[in-house]
Amino acid sequence: VTESMSWGAHVNVLAEIIDHHIKEEEEELLPMIRKQADSALNQKMLEEFLHLRQASQEIVREENAGILKVAMP
């Protein structure tokens, strides 16, 4: 077994775990939140999500710019 084959297997397992987790949240957690949250809370959660997403994307670009050959702003 080559290193790239082993890496690919690990990535596939990780993808399956993430997919399962997302499906659980969509089917169980999000419906409960929708029942309990009002529009103000929904807006606040959306704003926080967008802020965190932007921050995480900046970190990814900084850490992987050389590897991914991403042009830094």
Secondary structure, DSSP 8 states (H G I E B T S, - for coil): --HHHHHHHHHHHHHHHHHHHHHHIIIIIHHHHHHH--HHHHHHHHHHHHHHHHHHHHHHHHHHHHHHT----
